Amino acid sequence: MSNTPIDEGATPDLAAEELAGKHGISIEEAKRLIAREGTDRATLDGAAETEKSKAD
C-alpha cells in the first residue's frame, strides 16, 4: 500500500505507483512518462531510467 495520501473518491493510479516505486521517481513524473510514452512496460522502464539519469 502506498503512503501517498489521496483525495477521498480519487482512484489511485496503480501503473504510475508501480513505475515510481520501481525506478525511484515521483508519482507525478511516472504519470507524465505514461502520458508521453504510452503503456508499454519496456518503453516506460527505458524512459524512467533515462529521466532518472538526467536528474542525477
C-alpha positions in Angstrom: 0.0 0.0 0.0 1.2 3.5 -0.8 1.9 6.0 1.8 0.9 8.8 -0.5 -2.4 10.4 0.7 -5.1 10.5 -1.9 -8.3 12.5 -2.1 -11.4 10.7 -1.0 -13.1 9.3 -4.0 -10.0 9.5 -6.2 -8.8 6.4 -7.9 -5.2 5.5 -7.4 -3.0 5.2 -10.5 -1.5 1.8 -9.9 0.6 1.9 -13.0 2.2 5.2 -12.0 2.7 4.0 -8.5 4.4 0.8 -9.7 6.6 2.7 -12.1 7.5 5.3 -9.5 8.4 2.6 -6.9 10.4 0.5 -9.3 12.6 3.4 -10.5 12.6 5.7 -7.5 10.9 8.6 -9.3 7.9 10.6 -8.2 4.3 9.5 -9.0 3.8 12.8 -10.9 6.9 12.0 -13.0 5.6 8.5 -13.6 2.2 9.8 -14.7 4.0 12.2 -17.1 6.0 9.4 -18.6 2.9 7.2 -19.1 1.1 10.1 -20.8 4.1 10.7 -23.0 5.3 7.2 -23.8 2.1 5.1 -23.5 1.7 1.9 -21.5 4.4 -0.5 -22.9 6.4 -1.5 -19.9 9.7 -1.9 -21.7 9.4 1.6 -23.1 8.4 3.0 -19.8 11.3 1.3 -18.0 13.7 2.8 -20.5 12.2 6.3 -20.3 12.2 6.2 -16.5 15.9 5.2 -16.4 16.7 8.0 -18.9 14.8 10.6 -16.8 16.4 9.3 -13.6 19.9 9.6 -15.1 19.2 13.1 -16.2 18.2 14.1 -12.6 21.4 12.6 -11.1 
